[in-house]
Structures are given as C-alpha cells and as structure tokens.
Amino acid sequence: MPQYTISKFLTGRIKSLTPQVKLALNYANIGIEIGIDQLTSDPRIQRALGSAWDGTDQGVTLLASAINALAPVIRGARPK
C-alpha cells in the first residue's frame, strides 16, 4: 500500500475505512471494528471531545496523543 494512503487517513483526508486502510489498521493491531463516521457521530464521543478540546491545533495534537496513549488500555478492555 502506498505511504500516501496511510498519510491521507491519518490526516483526515480519507474519512472512511477503505479496504487498504483496514488492512493497515489490522497489521498495526489497531483493531477498529466500526466505521470512523459511526464513532464520530456518537454523541458521547462528541461531548467528550467538545469538553476536552480548546479549539486549537495544539489541542488536537494533545487529544490525539492522549487517545493514542489510552489505545492499549481500551483495546485490552474488550471482551475476548
């Protein structure tokens, strides 16, 4: 898969999980099983992000870092 495909997904230019992006996520053991659109349209996620984000690019970076840091905990909490 071309590097630019992953770059487009990570920067938000690809908003859906294409077959190529799903393969990369599975390879990286990220394990997204639902669509990004479904996740971001969930009111609980919207409220959480809205209360945490300060409206700046730095805030986006900090939120993304926090979510990435929590990812192993979240993935580990899934029922097996």
N, C-alpha and C positions, 0 to 999 in steps of 0.2 A: 504494500500500500504506500502511496506517495506520502512524504512527510507533510506536504501542504494540506492533505485531507485531515490529518490529526490536528494540525495548526488551526485550520478553519473551525473545527469542532471546539477546540479549547478556547478560542477567542470569540465563540458565539456566532460565527458566520454560518455554521451549519447548526440548525436548532433541532433537527430530528436525528434519531438514531438510524443512520443508514446501515446497510449490511456491513460495509467496511468499518464503520465506527464501532459497531457491535463486536466485530472480531477483535479490534484493538483493545476495547474495554475488557473483553473476556481474557485476552492474552495478558493484560496488565492486572488481572484479578480484581477489577473494579466492580463488576457484578451488577450493573444497572439492569433491572428486570422490567422496568416500566418506562414509558416514554418520558423524556425530559419535559415535554409540554404538559403531561398529566401531573408531573411533580410540581412544576412551577405554577400551575393553576390551582393547586391545593391551597385553600385559604389559611391553613395552619402554617404552611411554608411562607406564604406572602406576609402574614402577620409577624412571624419570627424575623424574616429578613427586613421588613419595614421598621421594626422596633430596634434592630441592631445596626442598620446601615445609616451612616451620617450624610449620605448623598455625594460623597467624594470618591475619586478614583482610588485613593489610599484606603478608604473604607471597603471598597470592593476587594482590593488586594488582601486586606486583613480578614474579611469574611471568607474569602476563598481559602486562605491559609488555615483558618480555624476549621473549616469544613474538611479540608484535606487531612488535618491532624486528627479529627474525630472519625474519619472514614474506617480505620481498622476496628475501632470500638463499635461503630454502627454495624459494620459487616459481621463482626463477631457475635453480635447480639441476635442475629437472625436465627430462628428455629432451624434445626438441622433435619 
